[in-house]
Amino acid sequence: MEKEHSQIRFEVCIEDYRNYTWQGKLTTEGRVIEFKSDLELLLTIDKLVSNRM
């Protein structure tokens, strides 16, 4: 059985660059999530995508 894939849209706003990493806000589905590193951003996106599958 094949799963249907739904789309999810992200808006990433990089507000600062300190200690060789990004800080900013991720907006998706009406929520704003702040992140303090590029790794935190990627882990947050992975979590959001995984929960939708």
C-alpha positions in Angstrom: 0.0 0.0 0.0 1.4 3.4 -1.0 1.3 6.3 1.4 0.0 9.7 0.2 2.5 12.5 0.7 1.3 15.8 2.0 3.2 19.0 1.5 4.6 21.2 4.3 6.0 24.7 3.8 8.8 26.2 5.8 10.0 29.8 6.0 13.4 30.3 7.5 14.6 33.7 8.6 18.3 33.9 9.5 18.6 36.8 11.9 22.2 36.4 13.1 25.4 34.5 12.5 27.5 33.9 15.7 30.0 31.3 16.6 30.0 29.9 13.0 26.3 29.0 13.1 22.9 30.5 12.3 20.2 31.9 14.7 16.8 32.8 13.6 13.1 31.7 13.2 11.4 28.9 11.4 7.8 29.5 10.5 5.4 26.7 9.5 1.7 26.2 9.7 1.2 29.4 11.7 3.8 28.5 14.3 7.1 30.4 14.8 9.9 28.3 16.2 13.2 30.0 17.2 16.5 28.1 16.7 19.9 28.9 18.0 22.0 26.7 15.6 21.9 25.3 12.2 21.8 21.8 13.7 18.8 22.7 15.8 17.1 24.1 12.7 17.7 20.8 10.8 16.6 18.6 13.7 13.4 20.7 14.1 12.6 20.4 10.4 13.3 16.6 10.6 11.0 16.2 13.5 8.2 18.2 11.9 8.4 16.2 8.6 8.6 12.9 10.5 5.5 13.6 12.5 3.5 14.3 9.3 4.3 10.9 7.7 
